[in-house]
Amino acid sequence: MDMKNRSKYGVIAAILRSAMREETRTKIMYKAMLSNDQCRNYIDSLLNFGLIVEQNNGTKLVYKVTNKGSTFLDYYEQMMHLLPMSLNQNSEEDYSAKLQNMI
């Protein structure tokens, strides 16, 4: 997968997959291939939307997926299975062009 062209939903899915294992922000950042600022912004949003929770495991602050986050990930993966293309602008334009050629 071309990481620079991921949709925001693809980034969210990558973070949620990583947080299935109760990861620190640093590990999530590396696994999801994000900058520190991007990771912080996404994590803040996911916390606000209730897709992940923040927990202290005794030594570190970790993030864990909630039931709502798990549901989002299930739906995202189903959608990608049904429509296996990136959800960014370029893919939509490519899809539109292919559709026009078919007509």
C-alpha positions, -999 to +999 in steps of 0.1 A: +000+000+000+013+035-009+014+052+025+016+087+012-018+083-006-037+067+023-071+081+031-078+094+066-099+062+072-069+041+062-048+059+088-074+054+114-076+017+106-038+014+109-039+031+143-068+009+155-050-023+143-019-012+163-040-003+194-055-038+194-024-048+214-024-019+239+004+001+223+022+033+234+018+064+212+054+059+199+048+024+187+015+034+171+033+062+154+059+039+139+034+011+130+010+035+113+039+054+097+029+088+110+048+119+122+046+127+159+022+156+153+000+135+130-001+107+155-010+130+183-038+146+163-053+113+152-051+098+187-068+129+202-096+126+177-100+088+182-101+094+220-128+121+215-148+098+192-145+069+217-127+046+193-097+042+216-091+047+253-060+057+272-048+035+300-019+034+324-005-001+324+016+006+355+047+018+337+035+034+305+005+052+290-010+029+264-039+031+240-065+003+235-093-001+210-129+002+224-158-019+211-168+011+190-132+012+175-134-025+168-167-021+151-152+007+129-123-015+120-146-044+111-167-021+088-136-006+073-121-040+064-155-051+050-157-020+028-121-025+016-129-061+007-160-050-013-143-020-028-105-027-028-092+007-038-078+036-019-104+062-009-084+092-018-091+119-045-067+103-071-084+069-069-118+085-072-106+104-103-091+072-117-123+053-110-143+080-127-121+079-158-123+041-160-160+043-157-162+069-185-141+046-207-165+017-201-196+038-211 
